[in-house]
């Protein structure tokens, strides 16, 4: 997964595993420096995009059982927005 997590230009990389996001500011090797947080649940499908056009990539998950998206306008934990 890739995205402009902080809205400062350039894309970083990210991994989603069992409801936890691991984000990095750049597309380079190293530890997650843009956040490690829970959002979603095991089996949910991760998605990323600029949902509101602010230049910052938000995160979300897709629930395959009910066909619904749960999206955030930022790359951090919290309620769907």
PDB file of N, CA, C and O in Angstrom:
ATOM      1  N   UNK A   1       0.845  -1.144   0.000  1.00  0.00           N
ATOM      2  CA  UNK A   1       0.000   0.000   0.000  1.00  0.00           C
ATOM      3  C   UNK A   1       0.904   1.223   0.000  1.00  0.00           C
ATOM      4  O   UNK A   1       1.972   1.203   0.612  1.00  0.00           O
ATOM      5  N   UNK A   2       0.486   2.296  -0.684  1.00  0.00           N
ATOM      6  CA  UNK A   2       1.283   3.519  -0.673  1.00  0.00           C
ATOM      7  C   UNK A   2       0.368   4.725  -0.491  1.00  0.00           C
ATOM      8  O   UNK A   2      -0.824   4.668  -0.793  1.00  0.00           O
ATOM      9  N   UNK A   3       0.950   5.823   0.012  1.00  0.00           N
ATOM     10  CA  UNK A   3       0.160   7.027   0.216  1.00  0.00           C
ATOM     11  C   UNK A   3       0.986   8.179   0.743  1.00  0.00           C
ATOM     12  O   UNK A   3       2.085   7.992   1.264  1.00  0.00           O
ATOM     13  N   UNK A   4       0.442   9.363   0.600  1.00  0.00           N
ATOM     14  CA  UNK A   4       1.038  10.578   1.138  1.00  0.00           C
ATOM     15  C   UNK A   4       0.436  10.772   2.531  1.00  0.00           C
ATOM     16  O   UNK A   4      -0.468  11.589   2.708  1.00  0.00           O
ATOM     17  N   UNK A   5       0.923  10.041   3.497  1.00  0.00           N
ATOM     18  CA  UNK A   5       0.318   9.930   4.824  1.00  0.00           C
ATOM     19  C   UNK A   5       0.247  11.263   5.567  1.00  0.00           C
ATOM     20  O   UNK A   5      -0.726  11.514   6.278  1.00  0.00           O
ATOM     21  N   UNK A   6       1.242  12.111   5.420  1.00  0.00           N
ATOM     22  CA  UNK A   6       1.267  13.380   6.162  1.00  0.00           C
ATOM     23  C   UNK A   6       0.896  14.576   5.297  1.00  0.00           C
ATOM     24  O   UNK A   6       0.810  15.693   5.808  1.00  0.00           O
ATOM     25  N   UNK A   7       0.673  14.376   4.004  1.00  0.00           N
ATOM     26  CA  UNK A   7       0.308  15.468   3.125  1.00  0.00           C
ATOM     27  C   UNK A   7       1.450  16.405   2.814  1.00  0.00           C
ATOM     28  O   UNK A   7       1.214  17.570   2.495  1.00  0.00           O
ATOM     29  N   UNK A   8       2.684  15.933   2.897  1.00  0.00           N
ATOM     30  CA  UNK A   8       3.850  16.784   2.677  1.00  0.00           C
ATOM     31  C   UNK A   8       4.518  16.521   1.332  1.00  0.00           C
ATOM     32  O   UNK A   8       5.598  17.051   1.073  1.00  0.00           O
ATOM     33  N   UNK A   9       3.917  15.737   0.494  1.00  0.00           N
ATOM     34  CA  UNK A   9       4.483  15.426  -0.808  1.00  0.00           C
ATOM     35  C   UNK A   9       5.224  14.106  -0.795  1.00  0.00           C
ATOM     36  O   UNK A   9       5.830  13.723   0.205  1.00  0.00           O
ATOM     37  N   UNK A  10       5.167  13.429  -1.908  1.00  0.00           N
ATOM     38  CA  UNK A  10       5.817  12.126  -2.025  1.00  0.00           C
ATOM     39  C   UNK A  10       5.004  11.039  -1.342  1.00  0.00           C
ATOM     40  O   UNK A  10       4.280  11.287  -0.378  1.00  0.00           O
ATOM     41  N   UNK A  11       5.140   9.851  -1.857  1.00  0.00           N
ATOM     42  CA  UNK A  11       4.422   8.722  -1.295  1.00  0.00           C
ATOM     43  C   UNK A  11       5.299   7.885  -0.389  1.00  0.00           C
ATOM     44  O   UNK A  11       6.472   7.644  -0.673  1.00  0.00           O
ATOM     45  N   UNK A  12       4.707   7.450   0.703  1.00  0.00           N
ATOM     46  CA  UNK A  12       5.323   6.492   1.594  1.00  0.00           C
ATOM     47  C   UNK A  12       4.698   5.134   1.365  1.00  0.00           C
ATOM     48  O   UNK A  12       3.836   4.975   0.501  1.00  0.00           O
ATOM     49  N   UNK A  13       5.125   4.175   2.124  1.00  0.00           N
ATOM     50  CA  UNK A  13       4.614   2.812   1.995  1.00  0.00           C
ATOM     51  C   UNK A  13       3.934   2.385   3.293  1.00  0.00           C
ATOM     52  O   UNK A  13       4.140   2.979   4.351  1.00  0.00           O
ATOM     53  N   UNK A  14       3.129   1.352   3.184  1.00  0.00           N
ATOM     54  CA  UNK A  14       2.442   0.852   4.360  1.00  0.00           C
ATOM     55  C   UNK A  14       2.078  -0.608   4.226  1.00  0.00           C
ATOM     56  O   UNK A  14       1.970  -1.143   3.123  1.00  0.00           O
ATOM     57  N   UNK A  15       1.892  -1.239   5.361  1.00  0.00           N
ATOM     58  CA  UNK A  15       1.472  -2.635   5.436  1.00  0.00           C
ATOM     59  C   UNK A  15       0.302  -2.715   6.408  1.00  0.00           C
ATOM     60  O   UNK A  15       0.291  -2.044   7.440  1.00  0.00           O
ATOM     61  N   UNK A  16      -0.678  -3.541   6.066  1.00  0.00           N
ATOM     62  CA  UNK A  16      -1.831  -3.797   6.928  1.00  0.00           C
ATOM     63  C   UNK A  16      -1.821  -5.279   7.263  1.00  0.00           C
ATOM     64  O   UNK A  16      -1.757  -6.120   6.366  1.00  0.00           O
ATOM     65  N   UNK A  17      -1.884  -5.606   8.563  1.00  0.00           N
ATOM     66  CA  UNK A  17      -1.897  -7.003   8.971  1.00  0.00           C
ATOM     67  C   UNK A  17      -2.810  -7.178  10.169  1.00  0.00           C
ATOM     68  O   UNK A  17      -2.571  -6.594  11.227  1.00  0.00           O
ATOM     69  N   UNK A  18      -3.855  -7.979  10.010  1.00  0.00           N
ATOM     70  CA  UNK A  18      -4.786  -8.328  11.101  1.00  0.00           C
ATOM     71  C   UNK A  18      -5.312  -7.115  11.876  1.00  0.00           C
ATOM     72  O   UNK A  18      -5.407  -7.155  13.103  1.00  0.00           O
ATOM     73  N   UNK A  19      -5.650  -6.045  11.164  1.00  0.00           N
ATOM     74  CA  UNK A  19      -6.236  -4.882  11.809  1.00  0.00           C
ATOM     75  C   UNK A  19      -5.250  -3.829  12.261  1.00  0.00           C
ATOM     76  O   UNK A  19      -5.651  -2.815  12.834  1.00  0.00           O
ATOM     77  N   UNK A  20      -3.962  -4.045  12.017  1.00  0.00           N
ATOM     78  CA  UNK A  20      -2.951  -3.064  12.407  1.00  0.00           C
ATOM     79  C   UNK A  20      -2.259  -2.523  11.165  1.00  0.00           C
ATOM     80  O   UNK A  20      -1.886  -3.276  10.265  1.00  0.00           O
ATOM     81  N   UNK A  21      -2.094  -1.199  11.131  1.00  0.00           N
ATOM     82  CA  UNK A  21      -1.407  -0.490  10.055  1.00  0.00           C
ATOM     83  C   UNK A  21       0.014  -0.160  10.496  1.00  0.00           C
ATOM     84  O   UNK A  21       0.246   0.218  11.645  1.00  0.00           O
ATOM     85  N   UNK A  22       0.968  -0.305   9.569  1.00  0.00           N
ATOM     86  CA  UNK A  22       2.375   0.037   9.782  1.00  0.00           C
ATOM     87  C   UNK A  22       2.768   0.946   8.617  1.00  0.00           C
ATOM     88  O   UNK A  22       2.914   0.475   7.489  1.00  0.00           O
ATOM     89  N   UNK A  23       2.940   2.246   8.880  1.00  0.00           N
ATOM     90  CA  UNK A  23       3.165   3.210   7.808  1.00  0.00           C
ATOM     91  C   UNK A  23       4.544   3.849   7.888  1.00  0.00           C
ATOM     92  O   UNK A  23       5.074   4.112   8.967  1.00  0.00           O
ATOM     93  N   UNK A  24       5.104   4.088   6.704  1.00  0.00           N
ATOM     94  CA  UNK A  24       6.412   4.734   6.583  1.00  0.00           C
ATOM     95  C   UNK A  24       6.267   5.943   5.655  1.00  0.00           C
ATOM     96  O   UNK A  24       5.569   5.862   4.644  1.00  0.00           O
ATOM     97  N   UNK A  25       6.924   7.070   5.989  1.00  0.00           N
ATOM     98  CA  UNK A  25       6.805   8.319   5.224  1.00  0.00           C
ATOM     99  C   UNK A  25       7.388   8.227   3.821  1.00  0.00           C
ATOM    100  O   UNK A  25       6.935   8.930   2.918  1.00  0.00           O
ATOM    101  N   UNK A  26       8.381   7.376   3.626  1.00  0.00           N
ATOM    102  CA  UNK A  26       9.050   7.261   2.327  1.00  0.00           C
ATOM    103  C   UNK A  26       8.982   5.819   1.834  1.00  0.00           C
ATOM    104  O   UNK A  26       8.682   4.894   2.589  1.00  0.00           O
ATOM    105  N   UNK A  27       9.267   5.659   0.556  1.00  0.00           N
ATOM    106  CA  UNK A  27       9.277   4.321  -0.040  1.00  0.00           C
ATOM    107  C   UNK A  27      10.687   3.751   0.023  1.00  0.00           C
ATOM    108  O   UNK A  27      11.286   3.411  -0.997  1.00  0.00           O
ATOM    109  N   UNK A  28      11.198   3.656   1.238  1.00  0.00           N
ATOM    110  CA  UNK A  28      12.542   3.149   1.487  1.00  0.00           C
ATOM    111  C   UNK A  28      12.480   2.124   2.612  1.00  0.00           C
ATOM    112  O   UNK A  28      11.516   2.115   3.378  1.00  0.00           O
ATOM    113  N   UNK A  29      13.483   1.266   2.728  1.00  0.00           N
ATOM    114  CA  UNK A  29      13.501   0.321   3.836  1.00  0.00           C
ATOM    115  C   UNK A  29      13.615   1.044   5.175  1.00  0.00           C
ATOM    116  O   UNK A  29      14.180   2.135   5.259  1.00  0.00           O
ATOM    117  N   UNK A  30      13.077   0.430   6.204  1.00  0.00           N
ATOM    118  CA  UNK A  30      13.194   0.988   7.548  1.00  0.00           C
ATOM    119  C   UNK A  30      11.965   0.717   8.383  1.00  0.00           C
ATOM    120  O   UNK A  30      11.009   0.089   7.930  1.00  0.00           O
ATOM    121  N   UNK A  31      12.007   1.198   9.606  1.00  0.00           N
ATOM    122  CA  UNK A  31      10.895   0.999  10.534  1.00  0.00           C
ATOM    123  C   UNK A  31       9.751   1.955  10.211  1.00  0.00           C
ATOM    124  O   UNK A  31       9.977   2.988   9.581  1.00  0.00           O
ATOM    125  N   UNK A  32       8.531   1.632  10.630  1.00  0.00           N
ATOM    126  CA  UNK A  32       7.393   2.522  10.405  1.00  0.00           C
ATOM    127  C   UNK A  32       7.581   3.842  11.159  1.00  0.00           C
ATOM    128  O   UNK A  32       7.627   3.852  12.389  1.00  0.00           O
ATOM    129  N   UNK A  33       7.690   4.949  10.427  1.00  0.00           N
ATOM    130  CA  UNK A  33       7.888   6.243  11.060  1.00  0.00           C
ATOM    131  C   UNK A  33       6.686   7.183  10.883  1.00  0.00           C
ATOM    132  O   UNK A  33       6.719   8.333  11.318  1.00  0.00           O
ATOM    133  N   UNK A  34       5.636   6.680  10.243  1.00  0.00           N
ATOM    134  CA  UNK A  34       4.428   7.492  10.051  1.00  0.00           C
ATOM    135  C   UNK A  34       3.256   6.950  10.856  1.00  0.00           C
ATOM    136  O   UNK A  34       2.141   7.463  10.755  1.00  0.00           O
ATOM    137  N   UNK A  35       3.499   5.919  11.650  1.00  0.00           N
ATOM    138  CA  UNK A  35       2.458   5.411  12.526  1.00  0.00           C
ATOM    139  C   UNK A  35       2.315   3.907  12.534  1.00  0.00           C
ATOM    140  O   UNK A  35       2.468   3.232  11.515  1.00  0.00           O
ATOM    141  N   UNK A  36       2.020   3.410  13.708  1.00  0.00           N
ATOM    142  CA  UNK A  36       1.599   2.025  13.931  1.00  0.00           C
ATOM    143  C   UNK A  36       0.332   2.142  14.758  1.00  0.00           C
ATOM    144  O   UNK A  36       0.362   2.662  15.873  1.00  0.00           O
ATOM    145  N   UNK A  37      -0.784   1.659  14.219  1.00  0.00           N
ATOM    146  CA  UNK A  37      -2.054   1.822  14.918  1.00  0.00           C
ATOM    147  C   UNK A  37      -3.070   0.786  14.435  1.00  0.00           C
ATOM    148  O   UNK A  37      -2.913   0.191  13.368  1.00  0.00           O
ATOM    149  N   UNK A  38      -4.096   0.587  15.228  1.00  0.00           N
ATOM    150  CA  UNK A  38      -5.172  -0.336  14.882  1.00  0.00           C
ATOM    151  C   UNK A  38      -6.312   0.412  14.203  1.00  0.00           C
ATOM    152  O   UNK A  38      -6.754   1.462  14.670  1.00  0.00           O
ATOM    153  N   UNK A  39      -6.773  -0.145  13.103  1.00  0.00           N
ATOM    154  CA  UNK A  39      -7.978   0.331  12.430  1.00  0.00           C
ATOM    155  C   UNK A  39      -8.412  -0.788  11.503  1.00  0.00           C
ATOM    156  O   UNK A  39      -7.737  -1.085  10.517  1.00  0.00           O
ATOM    157  N   UNK A  40      -9.519  -1.397  11.814  1.00  0.00           N
ATOM    158  CA  UNK A  40      -9.997  -2.545  11.061  1.00  0.00           C
ATOM    159  C   UNK A  40     -10.016  -3.785  11.935  1.00  0.00           C
ATOM    160  O   UNK A  40     -10.022  -3.695  13.162  1.00  0.00           O
ATOM    161  N   UNK A  41     -10.024  -4.927  11.298  1.00  0.00           N
ATOM    162  CA  UNK A  41     -10.099  -6.201  12.002  1.00  0.00           C
ATOM    163  C   UNK A  41      -9.522  -7.273  11.088  1.00  0.00           C
ATOM    164  O   UNK A  41      -9.437  -7.066   9.878  1.00  0.00           O
ATOM    165  N   UNK A  42      -9.129  -8.403  11.639  1.00  0.00           N
ATOM    166  CA  UNK A  42      -8.603  -9.484  10.804  1.00  0.00           C
ATOM    167  C   UNK A  42      -9.626  -9.873   9.728  1.00  0.00           C
ATOM    168  O   UNK A  42     -10.805 -10.067  10.024  1.00  0.00           O
ATOM    169  N   UNK A  43      -9.173  -9.982   8.513  1.00  0.00           N
ATOM    170  CA  UNK A  43     -10.034 -10.348   7.396  1.00  0.00           C
ATOM    171  C   UNK A  43     -10.568  -9.167   6.608  1.00  0.00           C
ATOM    172  O   UNK A  43     -11.022  -9.344   5.478  1.00  0.00           O
ATOM    173  N   UNK A  44     -10.526  -7.954   7.178  1.00  0.00           N
ATOM    174  CA  UNK A  44     -10.954  -6.760   6.442  1.00  0.00           C
ATOM    175  C   UNK A  44      -9.909  -6.453   5.367  1.00  0.00           C
ATOM    176  O   UNK A  44      -8.723  -6.734   5.544  1.00  0.00           O
ATOM    177  N   UNK A  45     -10.354  -5.883   4.268  1.00  0.00           N
ATOM    178  CA  UNK A  45      -9.453  -5.537   3.170  1.00  0.00           C
ATOM    179  C   UNK A  45      -9.037  -4.070   3.290  1.00  0.00           C
ATOM    180  O   UNK A  45      -9.904  -3.197   3.324  1.00  0.00           O
ATOM    181  N   UNK A  46      -7.733  -3.773   3.356  1.00  0.00           N
ATOM    182  CA  UNK A  46      -7.281  -2.386   3.512  1.00  0.00           C
ATOM    183  C   UNK A  46      -7.420  -1.595   2.210  1.00  0.00           C
ATOM    184  O   UNK A  46      -7.263  -2.142   1.119  1.00  0.00           O
ATOM    185  N   UNK A  47      -7.714  -0.311   2.341  1.00  0.00           N
ATOM    186  CA  UNK A  47      -7.756   0.613   1.210  1.00  0.00           C
ATOM    187  C   UNK A  47      -7.112   1.927   1.650  1.00  0.00           C
ATOM    188  O   UNK A  47      -7.089   2.250   2.838  1.00  0.00           O
ATOM    189  N   UNK A  48      -6.596   2.671   0.690  1.00  0.00           N
ATOM    190  CA  UNK A  48      -6.006   3.980   0.980  1.00  0.00           C
ATOM    191  C   UNK A  48      -6.346   4.918  -0.168  1.00  0.00           C
ATOM    192  O   UNK A  48      -6.371   4.511  -1.329  1.00  0.00           O
ATOM    193  N   UNK A  49      -6.609   6.185   0.168  1.00  0.00           N
ATOM    194  CA  UNK A  49      -6.913   7.165  -0.865  1.00  0.00           C
ATOM    195  C   UNK A  49      -7.145   8.540  -0.268  1.00  0.00           C
ATOM    196  O   UNK A  49      -7.314   8.685   0.943  1.00  0.00           O
ATOM    197  N   UNK A  50      -7.152   9.534  -1.118  1.00  0.00           N
ATOM    198  CA  UNK A  50      -7.436  10.910  -0.705  1.00  0.00           C
ATOM    199  C   UNK A  50      -8.941  11.106  -0.822  1.00  0.00           C
ATOM    200  O   UNK A  50      -9.422  11.599  -1.842  1.00  0.00           O
ATOM    201  N   UNK A  51      -9.674  10.732   0.190  1.00  0.00           N
ATOM    202  CA  UNK A  51     -11.140  10.704   0.157  1.00  0.00           C
ATOM    203  C   UNK A  51     -11.764  12.100   0.052  1.00  0.00           C
ATOM    204  O   UNK A  51     -12.850  12.236  -0.511  1.00  0.00           O
ATOM    205  N   UNK A  52     -11.116  13.126   0.573  1.00  0.00           N
ATOM    206  CA  UNK A  52     -11.722  14.462   0.580  1.00  0.00           C
ATOM    207  C   UNK A  52     -10.949  15.501  -0.235  1.00  0.00           C
ATOM    208  O   UNK A  52     -11.283  16.685  -0.185  1.00  0.00           O
ATOM    209  N   UNK A  53      -9.929  15.087  -0.979  1.00  0.00           N
ATOM    210  CA  UNK A  53      -9.204  15.983  -1.867  1.00  0.00           C
ATOM    211  C   UNK A  53      -8.260  16.959  -1.185  1.00  0.00           C
ATOM    212  O   UNK A  53      -7.919  17.987  -1.770  1.00  0.00           O
ATOM    213  N   UNK A  54      -7.827  16.663   0.040  1.00  0.00           N
ATOM    214  CA  UNK A  54      -6.945  17.585   0.760  1.00  0.00           C
ATOM    215  C   UNK A  54      -5.456  17.324   0.523  1.00  0.00           C
ATOM    216  O   UNK A  54      -4.610  17.987   1.124  1.00  0.00           O
ATOM    217  N   UNK A  55      -5.130  16.368  -0.345  1.00  0.00           N
ATOM    218  CA  UNK A  55      -3.731  16.060  -0.629  1.00  0.00           C
ATOM    219  C   UNK A  55      -3.097  15.095   0.340  1.00  0.00           C
ATOM    220  O   UNK A  55      -1.911  14.786   0.230  1.00  0.00           O
ATOM    221  N   UNK A  56      -3.871  14.621   1.283  1.00  0.00           N
ATOM    222  CA  UNK A  56      -3.374  13.703   2.302  1.00  0.00           C
ATOM    223  C   UNK A  56      -4.100  12.363   2.155  1.00  0.00           C
ATOM    224  O   UNK A  56      -5.322  12.329   2.013  1.00  0.00           O
ATOM    225  N   UNK A  57      -3.351  11.269   2.188  1.00  0.00           N
ATOM    226  CA  UNK A  57      -3.946   9.950   2.021  1.00  0.00           C
ATOM    227  C   UNK A  57      -4.580   9.476   3.325  1.00  0.00           C
ATOM    228  O   UNK A  57      -3.936   9.459   4.374  1.00  0.00           O
ATOM    229  N   UNK A  58      -5.830   9.098   3.245  1.00  0.00           N
ATOM    230  CA  UNK A  58      -6.521   8.496   4.377  1.00  0.00           C
ATOM    231  C   UNK A  58      -6.510   6.986   4.250  1.00  0.00           C
ATOM    232  O   UNK A  58      -6.148   6.442   3.207  1.00  0.00           O
ATOM    233  N   UNK A  59      -6.907   6.319   5.309  1.00  0.00           N
ATOM    234  CA  UNK A  59      -6.939   4.856   5.299  1.00  0.00           C
ATOM    235  C   UNK A  59      -8.376   4.382   5.467  1.00  0.00           C
ATOM    236  O   UNK A  59      -9.267   5.161   5.805  1.00  0.00           O
ATOM    237  N   UNK A  60      -8.582   3.109   5.229  1.00  0.00           N
ATOM    238  CA  UNK A  60      -9.894   2.529   5.403  1.00  0.00           C
ATOM    239  C   UNK A  60      -9.834   1.030   5.247  1.00  0.00           C
ATOM    240  O   UNK A  60      -8.793   0.453   4.932  1.00  0.00           O
ATOM    241  N   UNK A  61     -10.975   0.415   5.475  1.00  0.00           N
ATOM    242  CA  UNK A  61     -11.102  -1.024   5.260  1.00  0.00           C
ATOM    243  C   UNK A  61     -12.427  -1.296   4.557  1.00  0.00           C
ATOM    244  O   UNK A  61     -13.377  -0.519   4.652  1.00  0.00           O
ATOM    245  N   UNK A  62     -12.460  -2.403   3.861  1.00  0.00           N
ATOM    246  CA  UNK A  62     -13.665  -2.866   3.182  1.00  0.00           C
ATOM    247  C   UNK A  62     -14.132  -4.145   3.859  1.00  0.00           C
ATOM    248  O   UNK A  62     -13.365  -5.098   3.996  1.00  0.00           O
ATOM    249  N   UNK A  63     -15.381  -4.162   4.278  1.00  0.00           N
ATOM    250  CA  UNK A  63     -15.988  -5.333   4.919  1.00  0.00           C
ATOM    251  C   UNK A  63     -16.648  -6.182   3.838  1.00  0.00           C
ATOM    252  O   UNK A  63     -17.711  -5.823   3.330  1.00  0.00           O
ATOM    253  N   UNK A  64     -16.032  -7.292   3.488  1.00  0.00           N
ATOM    254  CA  UNK A  64     -16.545  -8.138   2.413  1.00  0.00           C
ATOM    255  C   UNK A  64     -17.853  -8.826   2.779  1.00  0.00           C
ATOM    256  O   UNK A  64     -18.602  -9.225   1.887  1.00  0.00           O
ATOM    257  N   UNK A  65     -18.143  -8.973   4.060  1.00  0.00           N
ATOM    258  CA  UNK A  65     -19.358  -9.659   4.477  1.00  0.00           C
ATOM    259  C   UNK A  65     -20.611  -8.831   4.230  1.00  0.00           C
ATOM    260  O   UNK A  65     -21.662  -9.386   3.905  1.00  0.00           O
ATOM    261  N   UNK A  66     -20.517  -7.520   4.378  1.00  0.00           N
ATOM    262  CA  UNK A  66     -21.701  -6.666   4.192  1.00  0.00           C
ATOM    263  C   UNK A  66     -21.536  -5.693   3.021  1.00  0.00           C
ATOM    264  O   UNK A  66     -22.473  -4.968   2.687  1.00  0.00           O
ATOM    265  N   UNK A  67     -20.350  -5.669   2.393  1.00  0.00           N
ATOM    266  CA  UNK A  67     -20.127  -4.802   1.248  1.00  0.00           C
ATOM    267  C   UNK A  67     -20.035  -3.324   1.603  1.00  0.00           C
ATOM    268  O   UNK A  67     -20.491  -2.476   0.836  1.00  0.00           O
ATOM    269  N   UNK A  68     -19.448  -3.003   2.757  1.00  0.00           N
ATOM    270  CA  UNK A  68     -19.342  -1.610   3.203  1.00  0.00           C
ATOM    271  C   UNK A  68     -17.892  -1.196   3.393  1.00  0.00           C
ATOM    272  O   UNK A  68     -17.039  -1.998   3.774  1.00  0.00           O
ATOM    273  N   UNK A  69     -17.636   0.081   3.117  1.00  0.00           N
ATOM    274  CA  UNK A  69     -16.337   0.683   3.391  1.00  0.00           C
ATOM    275  C   UNK A  69     -16.406   1.449   4.707  1.00  0.00           C
ATOM    276  O   UNK A  69     -17.436   2.036   5.039  1.00  0.00           O
ATOM    277  N   UNK A  70     -15.301   1.438   5.455  1.00  0.00           N
ATOM    278  CA  UNK A  70     -15.120   2.230   6.679  1.00  0.00           C
ATOM    279  C   UNK A  70     -13.879   3.070   6.431  1.00  0.00           C
ATOM    280  O   UNK A  70     -12.764   2.550   6.455  1.00  0.00           O
ATOM    281  N   UNK A  71     -14.061   4.373   6.191  1.00  0.00           N
ATOM    282  CA  UNK A  71     -12.972   5.233   5.741  1.00  0.00           C
ATOM    283  C   UNK A  71     -12.647   6.333   6.753  1.00  0.00           C
ATOM    284  O   UNK A  71     -13.517   6.808   7.484  1.00  0.00           O
ATOM    285  N   UNK A  72     -11.365   6.725   6.772  1.00  0.00           N
ATOM    286  CA  UNK A  72     -10.906   7.890   7.553  1.00  0.00           C
ATOM    287  C   UNK A  72     -10.199   8.849   6.609  1.00  0.00           C
ATOM    288  O   UNK A  72      -9.560   8.418   5.649  1.00  0.00           O
ATOM    289  N   UNK A  73     -10.307  10.136   6.872  1.00  0.00           N
ATOM    290  CA  UNK A  73      -9.647  11.147   6.041  1.00  0.00           C
ATOM    291  C   UNK A  73      -8.186  11.340   6.431  1.00  0.00           C
ATOM    292  O   UNK A  73      -7.494  12.166   5.834  1.00  0.00           O
ATOM    293  N   UNK A  74      -7.712  10.602   7.408  1.00  0.00           N
ATOM    294  CA  UNK A  74      -6.331  10.680   7.852  1.00  0.00           C
ATOM    295  C   UNK A  74      -5.786   9.278   8.051  1.00  0.00           C
ATOM    296  O   UNK A  74      -6.528   8.296   8.021  1.00  0.00           O
ATOM    297  N   UNK A  75      -4.488   9.201   8.252  1.00  0.00           N
ATOM    298  CA  UNK A  75      -3.827   7.917   8.452  1.00  0.00           C
ATOM    299  C   UNK A  75      -3.503   7.728   9.917  1.00  0.00           C
ATOM    300  O   UNK A  75      -2.345   7.792  10.328  1.00  0.00           O
ATOM    301  N   UNK A  76      -4.550   7.492  10.706  1.00  0.00           N
ATOM    302  CA  UNK A  76      -4.394   7.250  12.140  1.00  0.00           C
ATOM    303  C   UNK A  76      -5.629   6.533  12.653  1.00  0.00           C
ATOM    304  O   UNK A  76      -6.606   6.358  11.925  1.00  0.00           O
ATOM    305  N   UNK A  77      -5.578   6.122  13.909  1.00  0.00           N
ATOM    306  CA  UNK A  77      -6.701   5.416  14.526  1.00  0.00           C
ATOM    307  C   UNK A  77      -7.828   6.391  14.824  1.00  0.00           C
ATOM    308  O   UNK A  77      -7.600   7.597  14.923  1.00  0.00           O
ATOM    309  N   UNK A  78      -9.033   5.881  14.965  1.00  0.00           N
ATOM    310  CA  UNK A  78     -10.186   6.688  15.310  1.00  0.00           C
ATOM    311  C   UNK A  78     -11.429   6.161  14.630  1.00  0.00           C
ATOM    312  O   UNK A  78     -11.423   5.085  14.033  1.00  0.00           O
ATOM    313  N   UNK A  79     -12.479   6.922  14.725  1.00  0.00           N
ATOM    314  CA  UNK A  79     -13.761   6.522  14.123  1.00  0.00           C
ATOM    315  C   UNK A  79     -13.758   6.822  12.628  1.00  0.00           C
ATOM    316  O   UNK A  79     -13.043   7.710  12.162  1.00  0.00           O
ATOM    317  N   UNK A  80     -14.564   6.073  11.887  1.00  0.00           N
ATOM    318  CA  UNK A  80     -14.741   6.370  10.470  1.00  0.00           C
ATOM    319  C   UNK A  80     -15.252   7.789  10.307  1.00  0.00           C
ATOM    320  O   UNK A  80     -16.103   8.232  11.079  1.00  0.00           O
ATOM    321  N   UNK A  81     -14.750   8.503   9.322  1.00  0.00           N
ATOM    322  CA  UNK A  81     -15.157   9.903   9.112  1.00  0.00           C
ATOM    323  C   UNK A  81     -15.492  10.134   7.662  1.00  0.00           C
ATOM    324  O   UNK A  81     -15.856  11.247   7.283  1.00  0.00           O
TER     325      UNK A  81
END
